[in-house]
Amino acid sequence: MSSFVCRVQFLDDTDPFNSTSFPEPTRAPLYTFREDLPVIEQIAGVHRLLKAPHKVRSHTNYTHTYPRLL
């Protein structure tokens, strides 16, 4: 099982002029992605790590539609 570690971060663009409701971390946390699993199956773990206010569905639609961006 091979894996790679990278920093992950979310952008809360629901209200771009309000940065106090969901402040973004100053330094993005590390997440270990497994290369034997599709990214789509690992998004829930990233979501939990970030405690992101977005629904997981919005992330999975993006990765499903544009898989080459990942």
JOFEN-V422894 format. One record per residue. N is the residue number from 1. RES is the residue in three letters. OMEGA is omega in degrees with one decimal (NA if undefined). D_LAST is the distance of its C-alpha to the last C-alpha in Angstrom with 2 decimals. Layout:
# JOFEN-V422894
N/RES/OMEGA/D_LAST ; N/RES/OMEGA/D_LAST
This chain:
# JOFEN-V422894
1/MET/176.7/19.39 ; 2/SER/-177.5/17.04 ; 3/SER/173.8/14.66 ; 4/PHE/-177.2/13.11 ; 5/VAL/175.2/13.80 ; 6/CYS/177.6/12.12 ; 7/ARG/-179.7/13.32 ; 8/VAL/-177.8/12.08 ; 9/GLN/176.9/13.78 ; 10/PHE/175.5/14.34 ; 11/LEU/177.8/16.08 ; 12/ASP/-177.9/19.06 ; 13/ASP/178.1/19.83 ; 14/THR/174.9/22.48 ; 15/ASP/-173.1/25.16 ; 16/PRO/-178.6/24.10 ; 17/PHE/-179.6/27.65 ; 18/ASN/-178.9/27.98 ; 19/SER/-177.5/26.39 ; 20/THR/-178.6/28.88 ; 21/SER/-179.2/27.90 ; 22/PHE/-178.8/24.47 ; 23/PRO/179.4/24.42 ; 24/GLU/-178.4/21.12 ; 25/PRO/179.6/21.38 ; 26/THR/176.4/22.62 ; 27/ARG/-176.7/20.55 ; 28/ALA/179.4/17.25 ; 29/PRO/178.5/17.70 ; 30/LEU/174.6/16.24 ; 31/TYR/179.3/14.32 ; 32/THR/176.5/14.31 ; 33/PHE/175.5/11.60 ; 34/ARG/-178.2/13.32 ; 35/GLU/-179.8/12.18 ; 36/ASP/177.8/14.66 ; 37/LEU/175.4/13.24 ; 38/PRO/179.8/10.51 ; 39/VAL/-178.4/8.05 ; 40/ILE/179.7/10.07 ; 41/GLU/-177.4/13.10 ; 42/GLN/-177.8/12.22 ; 43/ILE/-179.8/11.64 ; 44/ALA/177.5/15.45 ; 45/GLY/176.8/15.88 ; 46/VAL/179.9/13.73 ; 47/HIS/178.5/15.76 ; 48/ARG/-179.6/18.95 ; 49/LEU/-176.9/18.33 ; 50/LEU/-173.7/17.83 ; 51/LYS/-176.7/20.57 ; 52/ALA/-179.5/18.81 ; 53/PRO/-178.4/21.22 ; 54/HIS/173.9/18.83 ; 55/LYS/-179.1/18.99 ; 56/VAL/-178.5/16.28 ; 57/ARG/-178.7/16.56 ; 58/SER/177.9/15.25 ; 59/HIS/-175.7/11.89 ; 60/THR/176.2/11.75 ; 61/ASN/-179.2/12.82 ; 62/TYR/-178.6/10.06 ; 63/THR/178.2/7.30 ; 64/HIS/-177.9/10.00 ; 65/THR/-176.5/10.84 ; 66/TYR/-175.3/7.78 ; 67/PRO/-178.4/5.68 ; 68/ARG/178.6/5.32 ; 69/LEU/179.6/3.79 ; 70/LEU/NA/0.00
